[in-house]
Amino acid sequence: MRGFPVVVVGGGHAGAEAALSAARAGADVAMITMKRSRIGHMSCNPAIGGVAKGTVVMEIDALGGVMGEAADRAAVQFRMLNRRKGPAVWGPRVQCDLTAYARSIRRALDENGVVIVEGEAVGFDWSGERVNSVILADGGRMGCGSVVLAPGTFLGAVLFRGRERWSGGRLGDIASNRLCGHLSARGFHVERFKTGTPPRILAGSIDYTKVSVQAEEGGVWRFSSRHGAETSRVRAVCHTARTSSVTVDAARAGLAESPLYSGDIRGRGPRYCPSFEDKAVRFPDREHHPVFFEPTGLDSRLVYLNGVSTSLPRDNQLEMIRSLPGCGRAVVAVWGYAVEYGYLPGTQICRDLMLESTGNVFVAGQICGTSGYEEAAGFGLVAGVNAAAVALGRPERFVPDPGQSYIGVMISDISGKDLAEPYRLFSSRAENRMHLRPDNAWRRMLRTSVEAGISRPGDARLLDALERDSLGIANVLRTGRHGGKLLSELCRQPGFDPVTLGILSPGLSGYDPELVLSVALDERYAGYVEKAARKAKDVERMASLDLRGVADFRLLDGISWEARESLERWRPANLREAAELPGMRPSDLEGLLIGILRRVPRGTAV
Amino acid sequence: MAYGIIAALATPPGVSALAVIRASGEGCARMVEEYFGLTAGRLSGMRRALSACPGSSSCGGAEVLLLSWPSGRSFTGEEMVEIMCPGSMMIAGEILNGLEGLGARPSGPGEFTRRAFLSGRMSAIEVIALSSIWRSGAGAVVSRELEDAAASLEMALGRVQESLEAAIEFSEEHDIEEEDIETLMQAAGDSAGVLASVAGRAEGPVRVFLAGPVNSGKSTLFNTLAGRERAVVAPEEGTTRDGASALLVLAGREVELFDTPGFRRGGEGDADCRALGIAIGMVGRDDMVVWMSRGGSEEPDHQIAERAGITIEVSSLADECGGGGLRLSSRTGEGVEALKAVIASSRPTGMLSCSAAGMGRHIEAARGMCRAGELAGASEEIADALDELASVMDRGTGIELAVERALGRLCVGK
């Protein structure tokens, strides 16, 4: 029997980062995947990044991960979302060439010596709480020091389209049914979530004169701050259009056969990434929903129709698509479908992403209840580092601080929690989002990376230079003046463009302009960042507030619906418990505080 | 939380048919039982008992009606007893003395209401509304109006926050126009303005104290501003020993003007100490002090300046003594209009007015942030405004101090 210190099950975004970070941490790694050709495949939308998610990609880059570089290389369109909404919430995102992206991931795995084994993991040999070996479908076994489970949507998965339903992890791939059964039999609690994907249509069948071009935005940038980060020079064009009442009617007409509404799908889907039939039902007054035509690659003929995810029968899908501008003769290459899959609720997941009551099993990605490539990759990276630590007998665990990174925010949002729906990262989930910016991701995470022993060669030297320069710039800002004002004061003035700092102060001319900008933004947001820290303390003090007197949490306003429903479902006894509930954001907690303090029935002591 | 037992007369002092004494705090029922010689437990829970003053006292035999409430169900939220006795100061005084003998402490101004606030029975808004009713009687702004204004502001701020967050997180999927956010912010700003004006009415006119050393022209200024001979003015030092007051409109702002006794720095005499004590004792956080000294020769007394919400320094008798800053001479009229303008334009001093103004500033800052393309910053400002609003709508957190101030003006035992 072959054996590896770390065995990663799954070759998606979580699995790839897990394998790579375990390798960087010094472990020999094997990856078990059903199809070598699907490693690093983007199963849904052909884009990486977004608000907060793009920042995660940059954090991954600083932690030595590969997602940023791969996305840069595969990029066919760059967009800096929220360009005019402030650098704190800029959302770096690229459209990718799917093939190029997957190729980069495979190359990184090869370069890092990850051994790829094609096969299906169907169970484990246990010795007490530890897994000794992974059992493969062909009867083979692979010994392991620790395991990372990253099966994506494959765990006990069922695909749906209209009345059709079939077992499968993704269109064209089989599901991990035996692994799912093994985990259940072993006593793990497996719940079900749902997600879906829109149809892909042939580029040649679209009349592009009827749709608008969605331009690039925000100039040239890279996810990766590594020297010599490459990027594709060729660009593809995205288009946008809007649906009409015909689209909405077509969706409604199919509802009777929709697996979502017939009750066939039990699992909850992501509220923030709804199917089009969901939109038609939940927003009956709206008919002009945006649709984005996203090419899936430079050589690909398929166009991904972002915004019309659906699991309706083919007829209804066709009617919907044909109602879109420029799509009167559209040819559907792949029909939309929904997938219902098993996940392990976060109540069984520790902060280091080890599965509870195991000694060496880690989880990452959708098996934890997350959605999104970036979330998966962030979890994968952390799970890989800790799996390597266990396999190599090291005591330290890597648990990123939620005050310092979105990766930390995600893990603290999931670990120990019971989610009501697939988890998507938002910038507002951070307690301190003015601090968790894309521009300083590298500065925030590089020291962590070096200290955790997962950085790339040469990073320690980069870190020294980075910290020295940051300090130097901060000094200039705090002592230098322009027009009688300290430069740091200037930075705080709304409307002041820190890009001009280099011109205002000769002392800054020797530094990297991007770093100057980033340190200037630290100065700009310093007041907010300090305040957020104080607030976090206040909330801690209030955590013991008694909530048992609240008759109906759903009647509280100033809180998101997601949080209200969660509160009413779990009925926490105090604010601390409320804070732990799925779907509660810091802003919801504050809203709850305000709402409760105002509505406590007379005679209830607070 | 236990604060000890307090007891006080809740009805106006003097002769009346009935006087009501209130005692509040853990153990007060037992104390009252003991004083009136009732069996233990007679007043536990929500009970009513007829009794009589103990024979040993000078009012022995006088009938009293005792009402008790358990903690959590009384006005203060604590265990509480009301003693209704014949409306004679002697009897009421006797009972209060007796209770004090058993360990009760006389309550400070507004202490019952303060306890109601601290034990979560009233919001700051309700306390302010109540104090407004007590101060001005009919026509006062009632809590309903304040709560409505606060609720509309909360809703308006909530909508701004929602639209900002949606614009940040769903930048491509939603069609939130910047003009829409601007309109919502405008609405929130208007709501804050409404709350400020209701709060201003509820909190009443700002109190302005003329303070300073003897013979610095306080009474002369008082008379000038009040437009009539109200205070006795004389060239002898220390003519004013008791304060005079007048309700005025200065440059459009309603103020209650107070003259205070002057004092001598380092003065040893009884009168000086008393004068300083009176001046200090009268001034509170919500008040404005006009510190007057001849030609600006003396720094404001630090105790007074610390207590006052706003201190305005004036060089008085400027025609004789000169001085810089705000120069004032009641004789020539120099600086009088300027002083009126300064008083009128000073920020509000009332707690809720201050808060409302603060919320208005946050909303303004949010608009600036939005225009400067800083949506996250704008959202933070709106969150601050909501925090501020929460702190005045709260029950019993964070703003005890502010409520202390509001309560400082209240009659004992209300």
HADDOCK unambig.tbl for C-alpha pairs under 7 A between the chains (distance, minus, plus):
assign (segid A and resid 51 and name CA) (segid B and resid 169 and name CA) 6.28 0.50 0.50
assign (segid A and resid 81 and name CA) (segid B and resid 171 and name CA) 6.93 0.50 0.50
assign (segid A and resid 82 and name CA) (segid B and resid 168 and name CA) 6.69 0.50 0.50
assign (segid A and resid 82 and name CA) (segid B and resid 171 and name CA) 6.49 0.50 0.50
assign (segid A and resid 84 and name CA) (segid B and resid 373 and name CA) 5.32 0.50 0.50
assign (segid A and resid 85 and name CA) (segid B and resid 373 and name CA) 4.64 0.50 0.50
assign (segid A and resid 85 and name CA) (segid B and resid 374 and name CA) 5.04 0.50 0.50
assign (segid A and resid 85 and name CA) (segid B and resid 375 and name CA) 5.04 0.50 0.50
assign (segid A and resid 86 and name CA) (segid B and resid 373 and name CA) 5.37 0.50 0.50
assign (segid A and resid 86 and name CA) (segid B and resid 374 and name CA) 4.12 0.50 0.50
assign (segid A and resid 86 and name CA) (segid B and resid 375 and name CA) 6.00 0.50 0.50
assign (segid A and resid 86 and name CA) (segid B and resid 376 and name CA) 6.82 0.50 0.50
assign (segid A and resid 88 and name CA) (segid B and resid 376 and name CA) 6.61 0.50 0.50
assign (segid A and resid 89 and name CA) (segid B and resid 168 and name CA) 6.88 0.50 0.50
assign (segid A and resid 89 and name CA) (segid B and resid 376 and name CA) 6.65 0.50 0.50
assign (segid A and resid 290 and name CA) (segid B and resid 173 and name CA) 6.62 0.50 0.50
assign (segid A and resid 426 and name CA) (segid B and resid 169 and name CA) 6.54 0.50 0.50
assign (segid A and resid 494 and name CA) (segid B and resid 369 and name CA) 6.20 0.50 0.50
assign (segid A and resid 494 and name CA) (segid B and resid 372 and name CA) 5.77 0.50 0.50
assign (segid A and resid 495 and name CA) (segid B and resid 372 and name CA) 4.74 0.50 0.50
assign (segid A and resid 558 and name CA) (segid B and resid 158 and name CA) 6.16 0.50 0.50
assign (segid A and resid 594 and name CA) (segid B and resid 390 and name CA) 5.36 0.50 0.50
assign (segid A and resid 594 and name CA) (segid B and resid 394 and name CA) 6.90 0.50 0.50
assign (segid A and resid 597 and name CA) (segid B and resid 394 and name CA) 5.21 0.50 0.50
assign (segid A and resid 597 and name CA) (segid B and resid 395 and name CA) 5.64 0.50 0.50
assign (segid A and resid 598 and name CA) (segid B and resid 393 and name CA) 6.05 0.50 0.50
assign (segid A and resid 598 and name CA) (segid B and resid 394 and name CA) 5.50 0.50 0.50
assign (segid A and resid 598 and name CA) (segid B and resid 395 and name CA) 6.42 0.50 0.50
assign (segid A and resid 602 and name CA) (segid B and resid 121 and name CA) 5.88 0.50 0.50
assign (segid A and resid 603 and name CA) (segid B and resid 72 and name CA) 4.37 0.50 0.50
assign (segid A and resid 603 and name CA) (segid B and resid 73 and name CA) 5.43 0.50 0.50
assign (segid A and resid 603 and name CA) (segid B and resid 77 and name CA) 6.31 0.50 0.50
assign (segid A and resid 603 and name CA) (segid B and resid 121 and name CA) 6.43 0.50 0.50
assign (segid A and resid 604 and name CA) (segid B and resid 72 and name CA) 6.46 0.50 0.50
assign (segid A and resid 605 and name CA) (segid B and resid 72 and name CA) 6.94 0.50 0.50
assign (segid A and resid 605 and name CA) (segid B and resid 119 and name CA) 6.10 0.50 0.50
assign (segid A and resid 605 and name CA) (segid B and resid 120 and name CA) 5.89 0.50 0.50
assign (segid A and resid 606 and name CA) (segid B and resid 120 and name CA) 5.97 0.50 0.50
